């Protein structure tokens, strides 16, 4: 009798395991069976620490309105694995990880991830992903997440074809000049990029947008990120003025203002300046 009971439980256990296995296979089959609609959106991933590595991240809509996220990089090497994530906010502002993506195989430069939800469990559709306030980071390795090899804004932070560039002239015989570019995002906000010539590689130059034109002068309206000589750039995502007044790209390019760039935080001597907007 005891042997019969043991045999019965063994049979039931095997049957149960088979059922679980079949169910798991069916779930995998169901996931694979969900096709693509043919609708997709591709974003640029720019080089960061390694000028040879760049590429794209593509969002492809599935029939159930979830997303296949495919990263395709050029310049990666076999034997390397590059972790990738989607972060909140813009690359200029930075933010926390909200979606983990599968790591990139250095040999192929590729990774593919089916995205149905955020890391916190919130479901996200393809349409919602296209309007996400986020950016994509690709890291050097699991051991060195601080070093980025590629990066790009996505969703509402994608840059449009609209941009306006203003000249920054040298002042006080600094020998420094350059330009400032306002670029429009899909959201209507702006990415402000300052490029300088003649800046010290160890310099850290504060940048401000002031009211009125250079000749009239006025109070500070907007603080931009410092231009650092070691990075050779200043990049700021702009949605509002210092007084919290919202300002979009169209308003910023019509603003009654000018830009001044100072020597340092302790030396307010101007090294470059220029009128912007309506001026």
C-alpha positions as CSV (number, residue, x, y, z in Angstrom):
1,X,0.0,0.0,0.0
2,X,2.8,2.4,1.0
3,X,4.6,1.7,-2.4
4,X,1.4,2.4,-4.3
5,X,0.9,5.8,-2.5
6,X,4.6,6.7,-3.2
7,X,4.1,5.8,-6.8
8,X,0.9,7.8,-7.0
9,X,2.7,10.9,-5.7
10,X,5.6,10.4,-8.1
11,X,3.2,10.3,-11.0
12,X,1.4,13.4,-9.8
13,X,4.6,15.3,-9.3
14,X,5.8,14.4,-12.8
15,X,2.5,15.4,-14.2
16,X,2.6,18.7,-12.3
17,X,6.1,19.5,-13.5
18,X,5.1,18.7,-17.0
19,X,2.1,21.0,-16.7
20,X,4.4,23.9,-15.4
21,X,6.9,23.2,-18.2
22,X,4.2,23.3,-20.9
23,X,2.7,26.5,-19.4
24,X,6.1,28.2,-19.3
25,X,6.7,27.1,-22.9
26,X,3.3,28.4,-23.9
27,X,4.0,31.8,-22.2
28,X,7.3,32.0,-24.1
29,X,5.6,31.0,-27.3
30,X,2.9,33.7,-26.7
31,X,5.6,36.3,-26.1
32,X,7.4,35.3,-29.3
33,X,4.2,35.1,-31.2
34,X,3.4,38.8,-30.6
35,X,4.4,40.4,-33.9
36,X,5.5,44.0,-34.8
37,X,3.1,46.5,-36.3
38,X,5.7,48.0,-38.6
39,X,5.7,51.3,-36.7
40,X,9.0,52.4,-35.1
41,X,11.0,55.3,-33.9
42,X,14.8,55.6,-34.0
43,X,17.0,57.9,-31.8
44,X,20.7,58.8,-32.1
45,X,23.2,57.6,-29.4
46,X,26.1,60.0,-29.5
47,X,29.7,59.2,-28.5
48,X,30.7,60.1,-24.9
49,X,34.1,58.7,-23.6
50,X,35.0,56.8,-26.8
51,X,34.7,58.8,-30.1
52,X,34.7,55.5,-32.0
53,X,31.5,54.2,-30.4
54,X,28.1,55.6,-31.4
55,X,24.8,54.3,-32.8
56,X,21.1,54.2,-32.4
57,X,18.3,53.0,-30.2
58,X,15.1,51.9,-31.9
59,X,11.7,51.5,-30.5
60,X,9.5,49.2,-32.5
61,X,5.7,48.8,-31.7
62,X,4.4,45.3,-31.1
63,X,0.8,44.2,-31.8
64,X,-0.1,44.5,-28.1
65,X,1.3,48.1,-28.0
66,X,4.4,47.1,-26.0
67,X,7.8,47.8,-27.4
68,X,10.9,46.1,-28.7
69,X,13.9,48.3,-27.9
70,X,17.0,47.6,-30.1
71,X,20.4,49.2,-29.5
72,X,22.8,49.1,-32.4
73,X,26.3,50.4,-31.8
74,X,29.3,50.9,-34.1
75,X,32.9,50.6,-32.8
76,X,32.4,48.1,-29.9
77,X,34.8,45.2,-29.5
78,X,34.3,41.4,-29.0
79,X,34.6,40.3,-25.4
80,X,33.1,43.4,-24.0
81,X,29.6,43.8,-22.6
82,X,28.0,47.2,-22.2
83,X,25.1,47.7,-19.7
84,X,22.3,50.0,-20.9
85,X,19.5,51.8,-19.2
86,X,16.8,54.3,-19.8
87,X,16.9,57.2,-17.3
88,X,14.4,59.9,-16.4
89,X,14.9,63.6,-17.4
90,X,17.3,64.7,-20.1
91,X,21.0,63.8,-20.5
92,X,21.9,67.4,-19.6
93,X,20.0,67.2,-16.3
94,X,20.6,63.4,-15.7
95,X,18.3,61.3,-13.6
96,X,17.7,57.8,-12.1
97,X,17.3,54.6,-14.0
98,X,13.7,53.8,-14.8
99,X,14.1,50.9,-17.3
100,X,16.8,48.3,-17.4
101,X,17.8,47.2,-20.9
102,X,19.7,44.1,-21.9
103,X,23.4,44.6,-22.2
104,X,25.1,45.2,-25.5
105,X,27.2,42.4,-26.9
106,X,30.5,44.0,-27.9
107,X,31.0,41.5,-30.7
108,X,27.7,42.4,-32.5
109,X,27.1,45.9,-31.0
110,X,23.5,44.8,-30.5
111,X,21.0,44.3,-27.7
112,X,17.3,43.7,-27.8
113,X,14.8,44.1,-24.9
114,X,11.0,43.7,-24.8
115,X,9.7,46.6,-22.7
116,X,6.3,46.3,-21.1
117,X,6.8,48.2,-17.9
118,X,9.1,50.5,-15.9
119,X,11.3,49.1,-13.2
120,X,8.8,50.1,-10.6
121,X,6.2,47.9,-12.2
122,X,4.2,50.6,-13.9
123,X,3.0,49.4,-17.3
124,X,4.2,51.5,-20.3
125,X,3.0,51.3,-23.9
126,X,4.8,52.1,-27.1
127,X,2.9,55.4,-27.4
128,X,3.8,56.4,-23.8
129,X,7.4,55.5,-24.4
130,X,7.6,57.9,-27.3
131,X,6.5,60.7,-25.0
132,X,8.7,59.7,-22.1
133,X,10.8,62.3,-20.4
134,X,14.0,60.3,-20.6
135,X,17.4,59.5,-22.2
136,X,19.4,56.3,-22.9
137,X,22.8,55.6,-21.4
138,X,25.3,52.9,-22.5
139,X,28.0,52.2,-20.0
140,X,31.6,50.9,-20.4
141,X,31.0,47.8,-18.2
142,X,29.3,46.5,-15.1
143,X,32.4,47.3,-13.1
144,X,32.6,50.8,-14.5
145,X,29.1,52.2,-14.8
146,X,30.5,55.8,-14.3
147,X,32.1,55.7,-17.7
148,X,29.6,56.3,-20.5
149,X,30.3,55.2,-24.1
150,X,27.1,56.4,-25.7
151,X,24.1,58.5,-24.8
152,X,21.1,60.1,-26.3
153,X,17.8,61.9,-25.4
154,X,14.6,60.0,-26.3
155,X,10.8,60.6,-26.2
156,X,9.7,64.2,-25.6
157,X,13.4,65.2,-25.2
158,X,14.4,64.4,-28.7
159,X,15.7,67.4,-30.6
160,X,13.7,68.7,-33.6
161,X,15.2,70.3,-36.7
162,X,14.7,73.8,-35.2
163,X,17.7,75.6,-33.8
164,X,19.1,79.1,-33.5
165,X,22.7,80.1,-33.1
166,X,24.1,83.4,-31.7
167,X,27.6,84.7,-31.8
168,X,29.6,85.3,-28.6
169,X,32.3,87.9,-29.0
170,X,35.4,88.3,-27.0
171,X,35.6,91.1,-24.3
172,X,38.3,92.4,-22.0
173,X,41.0,91.1,-24.3
174,X,40.3,87.6,-23.1
175,X,40.9,86.0,-26.5
176,X,37.8,83.9,-25.9
177,X,34.8,83.8,-28.3
178,X,32.3,81.3,-29.5
179,X,28.6,80.7,-30.0
180,X,25.5,79.6,-28.2
181,X,22.9,77.4,-29.8
182,X,19.2,77.0,-28.8
183,X,17.8,73.7,-30.0
184,X,14.1,72.8,-29.8
185,X,12.9,69.6,-28.3
186,X,9.8,67.7,-29.2
187,X,8.3,68.9,-25.9
188,X,8.9,72.5,-26.9
189,X,11.6,73.1,-24.3
190,X,15.2,74.0,-25.3
191,X,18.7,72.5,-25.2
192,X,21.2,75.4,-24.8
193,X,24.7,74.6,-25.9
194,X,27.7,77.0,-25.5
195,X,30.9,76.4,-27.5
196,X,33.9,78.5,-26.8
197,X,37.2,79.0,-28.6
198,X,40.4,80.0,-26.6
199,X,39.1,78.8,-23.2
200,X,41.6,77.4,-20.7
201,X,41.5,73.6,-20.4
202,X,41.3,74.0,-16.6
203,X,38.8,76.8,-16.7
204,X,35.3,76.8,-15.2
205,X,33.3,79.7,-16.7
206,X,29.9,80.7,-15.2
207,X,27.3,81.6,-17.8
208,X,24.2,83.7,-17.4
209,X,21.4,85.1,-19.6
210,X,20.5,88.6,-18.6
211,X,17.5,90.8,-19.4
212,X,17.9,93.5,-22.1
213,X,20.8,93.9,-24.6
214,X,24.5,94.1,-23.9
215,X,24.5,97.9,-24.0
216,X,21.6,98.4,-21.7
217,X,22.4,95.5,-19.3
218,X,19.9,94.1,-16.8
219,X,19.4,91.5,-14.0
220,X,20.2,87.7,-14.4
221,X,17.2,85.9,-15.9
222,X,18.6,82.4,-16.3
223,X,21.6,80.5,-15.0
224,X,23.2,78.1,-17.5
225,X,25.6,75.3,-16.6
226,X,29.2,76.4,-16.4
227,X,31.5,75.9,-19.4
228,X,34.3,73.6,-18.3
229,X,37.6,73.5,-20.1
230,X,38.1,69.7,-19.6
231,X,34.8,68.8,-21.3
232,X,34.9,71.7,-23.8
233,X,31.2,72.4,-23.5
234,X,28.3,73.8,-21.5
235,X,24.9,72.0,-22.0
236,X,21.7,73.1,-20.2
237,X,18.1,71.9,-20.6
238,X,15.9,74.9,-20.3
239,X,12.2,74.8,-19.4
240,X,11.9,77.9,-17.1
241,X,13.7,81.0,-16.0
242,X,15.3,81.4,-12.6
243,X,12.0,82.9,-11.2
244,X,10.2,79.7,-12.3
245,X,8.4,81.4,-15.2
246,X,8.0,78.7,-17.9
247,X,9.7,79.5,-21.2
248,X,9.6,77.4,-24.4
249,X,11.9,77.5,-27.4
250,X,9.9,80.0,-29.3
251,X,9.8,82.3,-26.4
252,X,13.5,81.9,-25.7
253,X,14.4,82.8,-29.3
254,X,12.4,86.0,-29.0
255,X,13.6,86.9,-25.5
256,X,14.9,90.4,-24.8
257,X,18.2,89.3,-23.4
258,X,22.0,88.8,-23.7
259,X,24.6,86.3,-22.5
260,X,27.7,87.1,-20.4
261,X,30.4,84.5,-19.6
262,X,32.6,85.2,-16.6
263,X,36.2,84.2,-15.8
264,X,35.2,82.2,-12.7
265,X,32.9,82.1,-9.7
266,X,35.3,84.4,-7.8
267,X,36.3,86.6,-10.7
268,X,33.2,88.1,-12.4
269,X,35.3,89.7,-15.2
270,X,33.5,89.0,-18.5
271,X,35.4,87.0,-21.1
272,X,32.7,86.7,-23.8
273,X,29.2,88.0,-24.4
274,X,26.5,88.4,-27.0
275,X,22.9,89.5,-27.7
276,X,20.2,86.9,-28.1
277,X,16.6,86.6,-29.0
278,X,14.9,89.9,-30.0
279,X,18.2,91.6,-29.6
